[in-house]
Amino acid sequence: MGRPRTNDETVKERLVECATEMFATRPRESVTVRALATAAGTSTAAVYSLFGGKDALVDEVRSRAVAGLFQDLSAVPVSEAPLVDLYALAVAYRRWGSEHSHLYTVLFGGVQSFDPSGAVGTGDPVRPLLAAIDRAVTESVLAGEVTLIALSLWVTLHGLVTLELAGALEGATAETAFRSTIHATLRGWMTPAVFSSLRSTEPSP
């Protein structure tokens, strides 16, 4: 009778969970294979046999973060109103960051950078955002380089989400700040015609 497998999917999942938390809360260089194994209640051999080493475990955590964010953003329905879609994508981004705070920190805390000017693969988490912005520019709703608009919106989103995760923005204040700041960012990129049409529909003070 052969020896039972100890380095199975259960151990693998524990290692990924522990790695996600540790990489999100500590400097990457301080997270050792031994520390990861101890936190997961396994041996250092398990890390090497299941992942090949620490770097591959980092890649696994990053891949899960990328896939999760892409899945949530891709699930946002596409309407006939690009601005409505962009705001909905911003809401989905914020929700994913709030529900997966450790993955978010790993993804945008140094392991993964935001580069909308680079090659965007089919599973890149920024692809739905770029597609919505591209449509808004094509339909003369927004004006500017798609990558610059994407970077501007992401900087705004990242700042808001990071402040919320740190507890600096909470409750009604967080809601108001998110809504007003995202709308202000989008207005800054609107074409004059669209901006004027929105101003004309605003109630008088």
Buried (B, 14 or more C-beta within 10 A) or exposed (E): EEEEEEBEEEBBEBBBBBBBBBBBEEEBEEBEBEBBBEBBEBBBEBBBEBBEEBEEBBBBBBEBBBEBBBEBBBEBEEEEEBBEBBBBBBBBBBEBBEEBBBBBBBBBBEBBEBEBEEEBEEEBBBBBBBBBBBBBBEBEBBBBBBBEBBBBBBEBBBEBBBBBBEEEBEEEEBEEBBEEBBBEBBBBBBBEEBBEEBEEEEEEE
